[in-house]
């Protein structure tokens, strides 16, 4: 099952910079492991925003929820999920 996911990141200013850097490093490692596994085949930066569009390829809604809620930045993100289906004109 394919999902388009938009993640908007907002780390509050009260989070110490060193802590924010550690969370971002953990996020990078977490996401790169999922990219290598094939479950997160695309991640693209939104130009001019601290946000990304990603494609997830997972078995179920529950699996996606588990992966997203495990993101180290999850407490600091707004996430919007769009389930994708085949387009009849796709070749
Ligand atoms: O920087 C972002 O868009 C948030 C993020 C998700 C995975 C990752 O490595 O960073």
PDB file of the backbone (N, CA, C, O) and the ligand in Angstrom, with CONECT records:
HET    LIG  A 101      10
ATOM      1  N   UNK A   1       0.853  -1.193   0.000  1.00  0.00           N
ATOM      2  CA  UNK A   1       0.000   0.000   0.000  1.00  0.00           C
ATOM      3  C   UNK A   1       0.885   1.237   0.000  1.00  0.00           C
ATOM      4  O   UNK A   1       1.826   1.359   0.784  1.00  0.00           O
ATOM      5  N   UNK A   2       0.547   2.164  -0.919  1.00  0.00           N
ATOM      6  CA  UNK A   2       1.353   3.386  -1.008  1.00  0.00           C
ATOM      7  C   UNK A   2       0.629   4.550  -0.340  1.00  0.00           C
ATOM      8  O   UNK A   2      -0.587   4.707  -0.451  1.00  0.00           O
ATOM      9  N   UNK A   3       1.420   5.352   0.351  1.00  0.00           N
ATOM     10  CA  UNK A   3       0.887   6.546   1.013  1.00  0.00           C
ATOM     11  C   UNK A   3       1.789   7.726   0.706  1.00  0.00           C
ATOM     12  O   UNK A   3       3.015   7.622   0.744  1.00  0.00           O
ATOM     13  N   UNK A   4       1.150   8.864   0.398  1.00  0.00           N
ATOM     14  CA  UNK A   4       1.864  10.142   0.336  1.00  0.00           C
ATOM     15  C   UNK A   4       1.745  10.783   1.714  1.00  0.00           C
ATOM     16  O   UNK A   4       0.644  10.942   2.243  1.00  0.00           O
ATOM     17  N   UNK A   5       2.881  11.147   2.286  1.00  0.00           N
ATOM     18  CA  UNK A   5       2.887  11.711   3.639  1.00  0.00           C
ATOM     19  C   UNK A   5       3.591  13.053   3.602  1.00  0.00           C
ATOM     20  O   UNK A   5       4.708  13.171   3.098  1.00  0.00           O
ATOM     21  N   UNK A   6       2.930  14.059   4.139  1.00  0.00           N
ATOM     22  CA  UNK A   6       3.589  15.360   4.320  1.00  0.00           C
ATOM     23  C   UNK A   6       3.904  15.523   5.804  1.00  0.00           C
ATOM     24  O   UNK A   6       3.048  15.313   6.663  1.00  0.00           O
ATOM     25  N   UNK A   7       5.143  15.899   6.084  1.00  0.00           N
ATOM     26  CA  UNK A   7       5.568  16.142   7.468  1.00  0.00           C
ATOM     27  C   UNK A   7       6.041  17.587   7.578  1.00  0.00           C
ATOM     28  O   UNK A   7       6.943  18.015   6.859  1.00  0.00           O
ATOM     29  N   UNK A   8       5.427  18.320   8.475  1.00  0.00           N
ATOM     30  CA  UNK A   8       5.847  19.697   8.787  1.00  0.00           C
ATOM     31  C   UNK A   8       6.487  19.690  10.163  1.00  0.00           C
ATOM     32  O   UNK A   8       5.863  19.292  11.146  1.00  0.00           O
ATOM     33  N   UNK A   9       7.730  20.131  10.229  1.00  0.00           N
ATOM     34  CA  UNK A   9       8.484  20.067  11.482  1.00  0.00           C
ATOM     35  C   UNK A   9       8.465  21.430  12.158  1.00  0.00           C
ATOM     36  O   UNK A   9       8.659  22.465  11.521  1.00  0.00           O
ATOM     37  N   UNK A  10       8.225  21.403  13.467  1.00  0.00           N
ATOM     38  CA  UNK A  10       8.282  22.639  14.258  1.00  0.00           C
ATOM     39  C   UNK A  10       8.840  22.296  15.639  1.00  0.00           C
ATOM     40  O   UNK A  10       8.109  21.876  16.535  1.00  0.00           O
ATOM     41  N   UNK A  11      10.147  22.485  15.789  1.00  0.00           N
ATOM     42  CA  UNK A  11      10.779  22.232  17.086  1.00  0.00           C
ATOM     43  C   UNK A  11      10.698  23.526  17.893  1.00  0.00           C
ATOM     44  O   UNK A  11      11.220  24.555  17.463  1.00  0.00           O
ATOM     45  N   UNK A  12      10.052  23.484  19.052  1.00  0.00           N
ATOM     46  CA  UNK A  12       9.865  24.728  19.815  1.00  0.00           C
ATOM     47  C   UNK A  12      11.201  25.320  20.260  1.00  0.00           C
ATOM     48  O   UNK A  12      12.181  24.600  20.448  1.00  0.00           O
ATOM     49  N   UNK A  13      11.223  26.632  20.423  1.00  0.00           N
ATOM     50  CA  UNK A  13      12.479  27.328  20.750  1.00  0.00           C
ATOM     51  C   UNK A  13      12.991  26.964  22.141  1.00  0.00           C
ATOM     52  O   UNK A  13      14.168  27.176  22.435  1.00  0.00           O
ATOM     53  N   UNK A  14      12.116  26.410  23.017  1.00  0.00           N
ATOM     54  CA  UNK A  14      12.584  26.041  24.364  1.00  0.00           C
ATOM     55  C   UNK A  14      13.392  24.734  24.376  1.00  0.00           C
ATOM     56  O   UNK A  14      14.012  24.401  25.386  1.00  0.00           O
ATOM     57  N   UNK A  15      13.386  24.000  23.263  1.00  0.00           N
ATOM     58  CA  UNK A  15      14.213  22.784  23.196  1.00  0.00           C
ATOM     59  C   UNK A  15      15.668  23.224  22.980  1.00  0.00           C
ATOM     60  O   UNK A  15      15.965  23.925  22.012  1.00  0.00           O
ATOM     61  N   UNK A  16      16.577  22.813  23.879  1.00  0.00           N
ATOM     62  CA  UNK A  16      17.979  23.231  23.733  1.00  0.00           C
ATOM     63  C   UNK A  16      18.554  22.760  22.397  1.00  0.00           C
ATOM     64  O   UNK A  16      18.246  21.657  21.945  1.00  0.00           O
ATOM     65  N   UNK A  17      19.392  23.593  21.760  1.00  0.00           N
ATOM     66  CA  UNK A  17      19.943  23.246  20.437  1.00  0.00           C
ATOM     67  C   UNK A  17      20.622  21.877  20.401  1.00  0.00           C
ATOM     68  O   UNK A  17      20.485  21.152  19.416  1.00  0.00           O
ATOM     69  N   UNK A  18      21.356  21.511  21.463  1.00  0.00           N
ATOM     70  CA  UNK A  18      22.044  20.208  21.451  1.00  0.00           C
ATOM     71  C   UNK A  18      21.024  19.069  21.437  1.00  0.00           C
ATOM     72  O   UNK A  18      21.224  18.050  20.776  1.00  0.00           O
ATOM     73  N   UNK A  19      19.934  19.254  22.173  1.00  0.00           N
ATOM     74  CA  UNK A  19      18.874  18.228  22.188  1.00  0.00           C
ATOM     75  C   UNK A  19      18.204  18.144  20.813  1.00  0.00           C
ATOM     76  O   UNK A  19      17.922  17.054  20.314  1.00  0.00           O
ATOM     77  N   UNK A  20      17.954  19.302  20.216  1.00  0.00           N
ATOM     78  CA  UNK A  20      17.340  19.325  18.876  1.00  0.00           C
ATOM     79  C   UNK A  20      18.261  18.623  17.868  1.00  0.00           C
ATOM     80  O   UNK A  20      17.797  17.861  17.019  1.00  0.00           O
ATOM     81  N   UNK A  21      19.561  18.885  17.970  1.00  0.00           N
ATOM     82  CA  UNK A  21      20.509  18.238  17.050  1.00  0.00           C
ATOM     83  C   UNK A  21      20.512  16.718  17.238  1.00  0.00           C
ATOM     84  O   UNK A  21      20.598  15.971  16.263  1.00  0.00           O
ATOM     85  N   UNK A  22      20.419  16.262  18.490  1.00  0.00           N
ATOM     86  CA  UNK A  22      20.400  14.816  18.760  1.00  0.00           C
ATOM     87  C   UNK A  22      19.131  14.180  18.194  1.00  0.00           C
ATOM     88  O   UNK A  22      19.176  13.079  17.645  1.00  0.00           O
ATOM     89  N   UNK A  23      18.019  14.866  18.326  1.00  0.00           N
ATOM     90  CA  UNK A  23      16.750  14.339  17.785  1.00  0.00           C
ATOM     91  C   UNK A  23      16.833  14.263  16.260  1.00  0.00           C
ATOM     92  O   UNK A  23      16.382  13.289  15.657  1.00  0.00           O
ATOM     93  N   UNK A  24      17.414  15.301  15.636  1.00  0.00           N
ATOM     94  CA  UNK A  24      17.533  15.301  14.162  1.00  0.00           C
ATOM     95  C   UNK A  24      18.449  14.179  13.681  1.00  0.00           C
ATOM     96  O   UNK A  24      18.187  13.565  12.646  1.00  0.00           O
ATOM     97  N   UNK A  25      19.523  13.907  14.428  1.00  0.00           N
ATOM     98  CA  UNK A  25      20.413  12.809  14.039  1.00  0.00           C
ATOM     99  C   UNK A  25      19.699  11.463  14.170  1.00  0.00           C
ATOM    100  O   UNK A  25      19.819  10.596  13.304  1.00  0.00           O
ATOM    101  N   UNK A  26      18.953  11.304  15.272  1.00  0.00           N
ATOM    102  CA  UNK A  26      18.186  10.064  15.455  1.00  0.00           C
ATOM    103  C   UNK A  26      17.144   9.916  14.345  1.00  0.00           C
ATOM    104  O   UNK A  26      16.905   8.813  13.855  1.00  0.00           O
ATOM    105  N   UNK A  27      16.534  11.020  13.958  1.00  0.00           N
ATOM    106  CA  UNK A  27      15.538  11.006  12.874  1.00  0.00           C
ATOM    107  C   UNK A  27      16.192  10.552  11.558  1.00  0.00           C
ATOM    108  O   UNK A  27      15.640   9.734  10.823  1.00  0.00           O
ATOM    109  N   UNK A  28      17.368  11.100  11.287  1.00  0.00           N
ATOM    110  CA  UNK A  28      18.074  10.734  10.050  1.00  0.00           C
ATOM    111  C   UNK A  28      18.391   9.241  10.038  1.00  0.00           C
ATOM    112  O   UNK A  28      18.160   8.565   9.036  1.00  0.00           O
ATOM    113  N   UNK A  29      18.917   8.727  11.144  1.00  0.00           N
ATOM    114  CA  UNK A  29      19.256   7.299  11.204  1.00  0.00           C
ATOM    115  C   UNK A  29      18.015   6.429  11.050  1.00  0.00           C
ATOM    116  O   UNK A  29      18.034   5.429  10.331  1.00  0.00           O
ATOM    117  N   UNK A  30      16.925   6.819  11.736  1.00  0.00           N
ATOM    118  CA  UNK A  30      15.655   6.069  11.671  1.00  0.00           C
ATOM    119  C   UNK A  30      15.141   6.055  10.229  1.00  0.00           C
ATOM    120  O   UNK A  30      14.760   5.007   9.707  1.00  0.00           O
ATOM    121  N   UNK A  31      15.135   7.236   9.592  1.00  0.00           N
ATOM    122  CA  UNK A  31      14.567   7.313   8.243  1.00  0.00           C
ATOM    123  C   UNK A  31      15.454   6.570   7.237  1.00  0.00           C
ATOM    124  O   UNK A  31      14.948   5.928   6.316  1.00  0.00           O
ATOM    125  N   UNK A  32      16.770   6.657   7.415  1.00  0.00           N
ATOM    126  CA  UNK A  32      17.637   5.982   6.440  1.00  0.00           C
ATOM    127  C   UNK A  32      17.536   4.465   6.557  1.00  0.00           C
ATOM    128  O   UNK A  32      17.672   3.756   5.559  1.00  0.00           O
ATOM    129  N   UNK A  33      17.299   3.962   7.766  1.00  0.00           N
ATOM    130  CA  UNK A  33      17.084   2.518   7.921  1.00  0.00           C
ATOM    131  C   UNK A  33      15.812   2.100   7.177  1.00  0.00           C
ATOM    132  O   UNK A  33      15.792   1.072   6.500  1.00  0.00           O
ATOM    133  N   UNK A  34      14.752   2.905   7.307  1.00  0.00           N
ATOM    134  CA  UNK A  34      13.498   2.575   6.611  1.00  0.00           C
ATOM    135  C   UNK A  34      13.645   2.740   5.099  1.00  0.00           C
ATOM    136  O   UNK A  34      13.050   1.983   4.332  1.00  0.00           O
ATOM    137  N   UNK A  35      14.439   3.730   4.666  1.00  0.00           N
ATOM    138  CA  UNK A  35      14.686   3.888   3.225  1.00  0.00           C
ATOM    139  C   UNK A  35      15.407   2.657   2.687  1.00  0.00           C
ATOM    140  O   UNK A  35      15.064   2.142   1.623  1.00  0.00           O
ATOM    141  N   UNK A  36      16.411   2.191   3.430  1.00  0.00           N
ATOM    142  CA  UNK A  36      17.152   0.997   2.979  1.00  0.00           C
ATOM    143  C   UNK A  36      16.250  -0.229   2.925  1.00  0.00           C
ATOM    144  O   UNK A  36      16.445  -1.106   2.083  1.00  0.00           O
ATOM    145  N   UNK A  37      15.263  -0.297   3.816  1.00  0.00           N
ATOM    146  CA  UNK A  37      14.366  -1.466   3.853  1.00  0.00           C
ATOM    147  C   UNK A  37      13.350  -1.443   2.718  1.00  0.00           C
ATOM    148  O   UNK A  37      12.702  -2.453   2.444  1.00  0.00           O
ATOM    149  N   UNK A  38      13.204  -0.282   2.047  1.00  0.00           N
ATOM    150  CA  UNK A  38      12.226  -0.161   0.966  1.00  0.00           C
ATOM    151  C   UNK A  38      10.875   0.358   1.421  1.00  0.00           C
ATOM    152  O   UNK A  38       9.997   0.605   0.594  1.00  0.00           O
ATOM    153  N   UNK A  39      10.697   0.526   2.722  1.00  0.00           N
ATOM    154  CA  UNK A  39       9.394   0.993   3.212  1.00  0.00           C
ATOM    155  C   UNK A  39       9.204   2.502   3.036  1.00  0.00           C
ATOM    156  O   UNK A  39       8.081   3.003   3.095  1.00  0.00           O
ATOM    157  N   UNK A  40      10.301   3.215   2.821  1.00  0.00           N
ATOM    158  CA  UNK A  40      10.254   4.679   2.684  1.00  0.00           C
ATOM    159  C   UNK A  40      11.037   5.030   1.412  1.00  0.00           C
ATOM    160  O   UNK A  40      12.150   5.551   1.494  1.00  0.00           O
ATOM    161  N   UNK A  41      10.450   4.741   0.220  1.00  0.00           N
ATOM    162  CA  UNK A  41      11.235   4.855  -1.013  1.00  0.00           C
ATOM    163  C   UNK A  41      11.536   6.279  -1.466  1.00  0.00           C
ATOM    164  O   UNK A  41      12.486   6.494  -2.220  1.00  0.00           O
ATOM    165  N   UNK A  42      10.747   7.253  -1.023  1.00  0.00           N
ATOM    166  CA  UNK A  42      11.016   8.644  -1.439  1.00  0.00           C
ATOM    167  C   UNK A  42      10.886   9.590  -0.259  1.00  0.00           C
ATOM    168  O   UNK A  42       9.999   9.446   0.582  1.00  0.00           O
ATOM    169  N   UNK A  43      11.799  10.573  -0.214  1.00  0.00           N
ATOM    170  CA  UNK A  43      11.660  11.706   0.689  1.00  0.00           C
ATOM    171  C   UNK A  43      12.187  12.929  -0.044  1.00  0.00           C
ATOM    172  O   UNK A  43      13.305  12.931  -0.558  1.00  0.00           O
ATOM    173  N   UNK A  44      11.365  13.963  -0.082  1.00  0.00           N
ATOM    174  CA  UNK A  44      11.717  15.186  -0.815  1.00  0.00           C
ATOM    175  C   UNK A  44      11.494  16.388   0.097  1.00  0.00           C
ATOM    176  O   UNK A  44      10.473  16.479   0.779  1.00  0.00           O
ATOM    177  N   UNK A  45      12.437  17.292   0.103  1.00  0.00           N
ATOM    178  CA  UNK A  45      12.274  18.553   0.830  1.00  0.00           C
ATOM    179  C   UNK A  45      11.276  19.440   0.096  1.00  0.00           C
ATOM    180  O   UNK A  45      11.289  19.504  -1.133  1.00  0.00           O
ATOM    181  N   UNK A  46      10.415  20.122   0.841  1.00  0.00           N
ATOM    182  CA  UNK A  46       9.540  21.150   0.272  1.00  0.00           C
ATOM    183  C   UNK A  46      10.350  22.446   0.231  1.00  0.00           C
ATOM    184  O   UNK A  46      10.824  22.922   1.263  1.00  0.00           O
ATOM    185  N   UNK A  47      10.504  23.006  -0.957  1.00  0.00           N
ATOM    186  CA  UNK A  47      11.385  24.169  -1.120  1.00  0.00           C
ATOM    187  C   UNK A  47      10.928  25.311  -0.219  1.00  0.00           C
ATOM    188  O   UNK A  47       9.771  25.729  -0.253  1.00  0.00           O
ATOM    189  N   UNK A  48      11.852  25.797   0.576  1.00  0.00           N
ATOM    190  CA  UNK A  48      11.587  26.966   1.409  1.00  0.00           C
ATOM    191  C   UNK A  48      10.851  26.679   2.696  1.00  0.00           C
ATOM    192  O   UNK A  48      10.495  27.608   3.420  1.00  0.00           O
ATOM    193  N   UNK A  49      10.608  25.386   3.009  1.00  0.00           N
ATOM    194  CA  UNK A  49       9.878  25.052   4.238  1.00  0.00           C
ATOM    195  C   UNK A  49      10.627  23.947   4.979  1.00  0.00           C
ATOM    196  O   UNK A  49      11.347  23.154   4.371  1.00  0.00           O
ATOM    197  N   UNK A  50      10.449  23.905   6.295  1.00  0.00           N
ATOM    198  CA  UNK A  50      10.987  22.781   7.089  1.00  0.00           C
ATOM    199  C   UNK A  50       9.930  21.683   7.058  1.00  0.00           C
ATOM    200  O   UNK A  50       9.249  21.403   8.044  1.00  0.00           O
ATOM    201  N   UNK A  51       9.828  21.076   5.878  1.00  0.00           N
ATOM    202  CA  UNK A  51       8.785  20.083   5.624  1.00  0.00           C
ATOM    203  C   UNK A  51       9.272  19.135   4.548  1.00  0.00           C
ATOM    204  O   UNK A  51      10.168  19.461   3.770  1.00  0.00           O
ATOM    205  N   UNK A  52       8.675  17.965   4.514  1.00  0.00           N
ATOM    206  CA  UNK A  52       8.986  17.025   3.432  1.00  0.00           C
ATOM    207  C   UNK A  52       7.729  16.343   2.939  1.00  0.00           C
ATOM    208  O   UNK A  52       6.737  16.226   3.658  1.00  0.00           O
ATOM    209  N   UNK A  53       7.792  15.889   1.683  1.00  0.00           N
ATOM    210  CA  UNK A  53       6.819  14.951   1.133  1.00  0.00           C
ATOM    211  C   UNK A  53       7.534  13.620   1.004  1.00  0.00           C
ATOM    212  O   UNK A  53       8.639  13.545   0.467  1.00  0.00           O
ATOM    213  N   UNK A  54       6.900  12.581   1.496  1.00  0.00           N
ATOM    214  CA  UNK A  54       7.475  11.245   1.452  1.00  0.00           C
ATOM    215  C   UNK A  54       6.463  10.261   0.890  1.00  0.00           C
ATOM    216  O   UNK A  54       5.252  10.459   0.986  1.00  0.00           O
ATOM    217  N   UNK A  55       6.993   9.197   0.302  1.00  0.00           N
ATOM    218  CA  UNK A  55       6.178   8.049  -0.100  1.00  0.00           C
ATOM    219  C   UNK A  55       6.552   6.885   0.815  1.00  0.00           C
ATOM    220  O   UNK A  55       7.728   6.567   0.991  1.00  0.00           O
ATOM    221  N   UNK A  56       5.538   6.265   1.385  1.00  0.00           N
ATOM    222  CA  UNK A  56       5.733   5.048   2.179  1.00  0.00           C
ATOM    223  C   UNK A  56       5.077   3.877   1.451  1.00  0.00           C
ATOM    224  O   UNK A  56       4.008   4.017   0.858  1.00  0.00           O
ATOM    225  N   UNK A  57       5.730   2.732   1.507  1.00  0.00           N
ATOM    226  CA  UNK A  57       5.215   1.504   0.893  1.00  0.00           C
ATOM    227  C   UNK A  57       5.142   0.456   2.001  1.00  0.00           C
ATOM    228  O   UNK A  57       6.139  -0.184   2.339  1.00  0.00           O
ATOM    229  N   UNK A  58       3.947   0.295   2.557  1.00  0.00           N
ATOM    230  CA  UNK A  58       3.775  -0.541   3.752  1.00  0.00           C
ATOM    231  C   UNK A  58       2.603  -1.508   3.561  1.00  0.00           C
ATOM    232  O   UNK A  58       1.876  -1.426   2.571  1.00  0.00           O
ATOM    233  N   UNK A  59       2.431  -2.413   4.508  1.00  0.00           N
ATOM    234  CA  UNK A  59       1.399  -3.456   4.399  1.00  0.00           C
ATOM    235  C   UNK A  59       0.029  -2.999   4.863  1.00  0.00           C
ATOM    236  O   UNK A  59      -0.987  -3.552   4.442  1.00  0.00           O
ATOM    237  N   UNK A  60      -0.008  -1.990   5.732  1.00  0.00           N
ATOM    238  CA  UNK A  60      -1.302  -1.640   6.339  1.00  0.00           C
ATOM    239  C   UNK A  60      -1.273  -0.228   6.934  1.00  0.00           C
ATOM    240  O   UNK A  60      -0.210   0.364   7.121  1.00  0.00           O
ATOM    241  N   UNK A  61      -2.453   0.286   7.220  1.00  0.00           N
ATOM    242  CA  UNK A  61      -2.562   1.570   7.936  1.00  0.00           C
ATOM    243  C   UNK A  61      -1.863   1.478   9.281  1.00  0.00           C
ATOM    244  O   UNK A  61      -1.183   2.410   9.710  1.00  0.00           O
ATOM    245  N   UNK A  62      -2.042   0.334   9.940  1.00  0.00           N
ATOM    246  CA  UNK A  62      -1.448   0.176  11.274  1.00  0.00           C
ATOM    247  C   UNK A  62       0.080   0.193  11.200  1.00  0.00           C
ATOM    248  O   UNK A  62       0.745   0.770  12.060  1.00  0.00           O
ATOM    249  N   UNK A  63       0.634  -0.453  10.152  1.00  0.00           N
ATOM    250  CA  UNK A  63       2.094  -0.427  10.018  1.00  0.00           C
ATOM    251  C   UNK A  63       2.581   1.004   9.815  1.00  0.00           C
ATOM    252  O   UNK A  63       3.562   1.427  10.427  1.00  0.00           O
ATOM    253  N   UNK A  64       1.875   1.757   8.938  1.00  0.00           N
ATOM    254  CA  UNK A  64       2.298   3.144   8.703  1.00  0.00           C
ATOM    255  C   UNK A  64       2.209   3.950   9.994  1.00  0.00           C
ATOM    256  O   UNK A  64       3.114   4.718  10.321  1.00  0.00           O
ATOM    257  N   UNK A  65       1.120   3.767  10.718  1.00  0.00           N
ATOM    258  CA  UNK A  65       0.982   4.524  11.974  1.00  0.00           C
ATOM    259  C   UNK A  65       2.122   4.199  12.934  1.00  0.00           C
ATOM    260  O   UNK A  65       2.656   5.085  13.601  1.00  0.00           O
ATOM    261  N   UNK A  66       2.484   2.928  12.994  1.00  0.00           N
ATOM    262  CA  UNK A  66       3.584   2.542  13.878  1.00  0.00           C
ATOM    263  C   UNK A  66       4.900   3.193  13.465  1.00  0.00           C
ATOM    264  O   UNK A  66       5.662   3.668  14.308  1.00  0.00           O
ATOM    265  N   UNK A  67       5.161   3.209  12.141  1.00  0.00           N
ATOM    266  CA  UNK A  67       6.412   3.813  11.660  1.00  0.00           C
ATOM    267  C   UNK A  67       6.429   5.315  11.929  1.00  0.00           C
ATOM    268  O   UNK A  67       7.433   5.866  12.381  1.00  0.00           O
ATOM    269  N   UNK A  68       5.297   5.970  11.644  1.00  0.00           N
ATOM    270  CA  UNK A  68       5.266   7.435  11.823  1.00  0.00           C
ATOM    271  C   UNK A  68       5.342   7.824  13.295  1.00  0.00           C
ATOM    272  O   UNK A  68       6.019   8.786  13.657  1.00  0.00           O
ATOM    273  N   UNK A  69       4.647   7.075  14.136  1.00  0.00           N
ATOM    274  CA  UNK A  69       4.666   7.450  15.561  1.00  0.00           C
ATOM    275  C   UNK A  69       6.003   7.120  16.207  1.00  0.00           C
ATOM    276  O   UNK A  69       6.292   7.585  17.310  1.00  0.00           O
ATOM    277  N   UNK A  70       6.830   6.307  15.518  1.00  0.00           N
ATOM    278  CA  UNK A  70       8.176   6.026  16.022  1.00  0.00           C
ATOM    279  C   UNK A  70       9.220   7.048  15.597  1.00  0.00           C
ATOM    280  O   UNK A  70      10.367   6.976  16.038  1.00  0.00           O
ATOM    281  N   UNK A  71       8.840   7.997  14.750  1.00  0.00           N
ATOM    282  CA  UNK A  71       9.798   9.029  14.323  1.00  0.00           C
ATOM    283  C   UNK A  71      10.271   9.829  15.529  1.00  0.00           C
ATOM    284  O   UNK A  71       9.452  10.305  16.315  1.00  0.00           O
ATOM    285  N   UNK A  72      11.589   9.981  15.684  1.00  0.00           N
ATOM    286  CA  UNK A  72      12.074  10.788  16.812  1.00  0.00           C
ATOM    287  C   UNK A  72      11.515  12.214  16.817  1.00  0.00           C
ATOM    288  O   UNK A  72      11.355  12.813  17.880  1.00  0.00           O
ATOM    289  N   UNK A  73      11.219  12.759  15.625  1.00  0.00           N
ATOM    290  CA  UNK A  73      10.642  14.109  15.557  1.00  0.00           C
ATOM    291  C   UNK A  73       9.113  14.108  15.672  1.00  0.00           C
ATOM    292  O   UNK A  73       8.482  15.162  15.580  1.00  0.00           O
ATOM    293  N   UNK A  74       8.521  12.932  15.873  1.00  0.00           N
ATOM    294  CA  UNK A  74       7.048  12.831  15.879  1.00  0.00           C
ATOM    295  C   UNK A  74       6.381  13.856  16.806  1.00  0.00           C
ATOM    296  O   UNK A  74       5.370  14.447  16.428  1.00  0.00           O
ATOM    297  N   UNK A  75       6.931  14.081  18.021  1.00  0.00           N
ATOM    298  CA  UNK A  75       6.264  15.065  18.902  1.00  0.00           C
ATOM    299  C   UNK A  75       6.302  16.491  18.354  1.00  0.00           C
ATOM    300  O   UNK A  75       5.571  17.365  18.820  1.00  0.00           O
ATOM    301  N   UNK A  76       7.159  16.713  17.364  1.00  0.00           N
ATOM    302  CA  UNK A  76       7.348  18.078  16.852  1.00  0.00           C
ATOM    303  C   UNK A  76       6.889  18.214  15.407  1.00  0.00           C
ATOM    304  O   UNK A  76       7.264  19.161  14.717  1.00  0.00           O
ATOM    305  N   UNK A  77       6.065  17.250  14.945  1.00  0.00           N
ATOM    306  CA  UNK A  77       5.633  17.308  13.559  1.00  0.00           C
ATOM    307  C   UNK A  77       4.126  17.295  13.442  1.00  0.00           C
ATOM    308  O   UNK A  77       3.413  16.692  14.244  1.00  0.00           O
ATOM    309  N   UNK A  78       3.660  17.995  12.395  1.00  0.00           N
ATOM    310  CA  UNK A  78       2.279  17.836  11.949  1.00  0.00           C
ATOM    311  C   UNK A  78       2.370  16.917  10.730  1.00  0.00           C
ATOM    312  O   UNK A  78       3.141  17.179   9.807  1.00  0.00           O
ATOM    313  N   UNK A  79       1.591  15.854  10.732  1.00  0.00           N
ATOM    314  CA  UNK A  79       1.690  14.851   9.668  1.00  0.00           C
ATOM    315  C   UNK A  79       0.349  14.727   8.969  1.00  0.00           C
ATOM    316  O   UNK A  79      -0.695  14.618   9.612  1.00  0.00           O
ATOM    317  N   UNK A  80       0.391  14.745   7.643  1.00  0.00           N
ATOM    318  CA  UNK A  80      -0.831  14.544   6.854  1.00  0.00           C
ATOM    319  C   UNK A  80      -0.606  13.370   5.912  1.00  0.00           C
ATOM    320  O   UNK A  80       0.356  13.354   5.144  1.00  0.00           O
ATOM    321  N   UNK A  81      -1.499  12.390   5.974  1.00  0.00           N
ATOM    322  CA  UNK A  81      -1.355  11.147   5.203  1.00  0.00           C
ATOM    323  C   UNK A  81      -2.422  11.079   4.124  1.00  0.00           C
ATOM    324  O   UNK A  81      -3.604  11.295   4.393  1.00  0.00           O
ATOM    325  N   UNK A  82      -1.996  10.773   2.886  1.00  0.00           N
ATOM    326  CA  UNK A  82      -2.923  10.580   1.771  1.00  0.00           C
ATOM    327  C   UNK A  82      -2.725   9.177   1.210  1.00  0.00           C
ATOM    328  O   UNK A  82      -1.667   8.883   0.654  1.00  0.00           O
ATOM    329  N   UNK A  83      -3.734   8.293   1.347  1.00  0.00           N
ATOM    330  CA  UNK A  83      -3.604   6.961   0.742  1.00  0.00           C
ATOM    331  C   UNK A  83      -3.662   7.077  -0.782  1.00  0.00           C
ATOM    332  O   UNK A  83      -4.444   7.862  -1.319  1.00  0.00           O
ATOM    333  N   UNK A  84      -2.844   6.304  -1.467  1.00  0.00           N
ATOM    334  CA  UNK A  84      -2.782   6.366  -2.939  1.00  0.00           C
ATOM    335  C   UNK A  84      -3.341   5.086  -3.562  1.00  0.00           C
ATOM    336  O   UNK A  84      -3.135   3.983  -3.056  1.00  0.00           O
ATOM    337  N   UNK A  85      -4.052   5.267  -4.671  1.00  0.00           N
ATOM    338  CA  UNK A  85      -4.569   4.130  -5.443  1.00  0.00           C
ATOM    339  C   UNK A  85      -4.084   4.275  -6.884  1.00  0.00           C
ATOM    340  O   UNK A  85      -3.628   5.343  -7.291  1.00  0.00           O
ATOM    341  N   UNK A  86      -4.187   3.201  -7.643  1.00  0.00           N
ATOM    342  CA  UNK A  86      -3.805   3.233  -9.051  1.00  0.00           C
ATOM    343  C   UNK A  86      -4.646   4.261  -9.787  1.00  0.00           C
ATOM    344  O   UNK A  86      -5.855   4.348  -9.572  1.00  0.00           O
ATOM    345  N   UNK A  87      -4.012   5.042 -10.655  1.00  0.00           N
ATOM    346  CA  UNK A  87      -4.781   5.930 -11.536  1.00  0.00           C
ATOM    347  C   UNK A  87      -5.115   5.160 -12.818  1.00  0.00           C
ATOM    348  O   UNK A  87      -4.249   4.481 -13.370  1.00  0.00           O
ATOM    349  N   UNK A  88      -6.373   5.260 -13.303  1.00  0.00           N
ATOM    350  CA  UNK A  88      -6.749   4.460 -14.478  1.00  0.00           C
ATOM    351  C   UNK A  88      -5.984   4.850 -15.742  1.00  0.00           C
ATOM    352  O   UNK A  88      -5.924   4.055 -16.680  1.00  0.00           O
ATOM    353  N   UNK A  89      -5.403   6.034 -15.795  1.00  0.00           N
ATOM    354  CA  UNK A  89      -4.644   6.455 -16.981  1.00  0.00           C
ATOM    355  C   UNK A  89      -3.153   6.166 -16.866  1.00  0.00           C
ATOM    356  O   UNK A  89      -2.384   6.429 -17.791  1.00  0.00           O
ATOM    357  N   UNK A  90      -2.756   5.622 -15.722  1.00  0.00           N
ATOM    358  CA  UNK A  90      -1.319   5.364 -15.544  1.00  0.00           C
ATOM    359  C   UNK A  90      -0.848   4.287 -16.526  1.00  0.00           C
ATOM    360  O   UNK A  90      -1.545   3.300 -16.760  1.00  0.00           O
ATOM    361  N   UNK A  91       0.340   4.490 -17.092  1.00  0.00           N
ATOM    362  CA  UNK A  91       0.874   3.472 -18.022  1.00  0.00           C
ATOM    363  C   UNK A  91       2.143   2.866 -17.410  1.00  0.00           C
ATOM    364  O   UNK A  91       2.762   1.990 -18.014  1.00  0.00           O
TER     365      UNK A  91
HETATM  366  O1  LIG A 101      13.751  17.204   7.957  1.00  0.00           O
HETATM  367  C1  LIG A 101      12.636  16.649   7.817  1.00  0.00           C
HETATM  368  O2  LIG A 101      11.904  16.835   6.860  1.00  0.00           O
HETATM  369  C2  LIG A 101      12.191  15.638   8.850  1.00  0.00           C
HETATM  370  C3  LIG A 101      12.737  14.334   8.536  1.00  0.00           C
HETATM  371  C4  LIG A 101      12.068  13.196   8.264  1.00  0.00           C
HETATM  372  C5  LIG A 101      13.019  12.143   8.025  1.00  0.00           C
HETATM  373  C6  LIG A 101      14.271  12.845   8.190  1.00  0.00           C
HETATM  374  O3  LIG A 101      15.404  12.363   8.090  1.00  0.00           O
HETATM  375  O4  LIG A 101      14.073  14.149   8.474  1.00  0.00           O
CONECT  366  367
CONECT  367  366  368  369
CONECT  368  367
CONECT  369  367  370
CONECT  370  369  371  375
CONECT  371  370  372
CONECT  372  371  373
CONECT  373  372  374  375
CONECT  374  373
CONECT  375  370  373
END
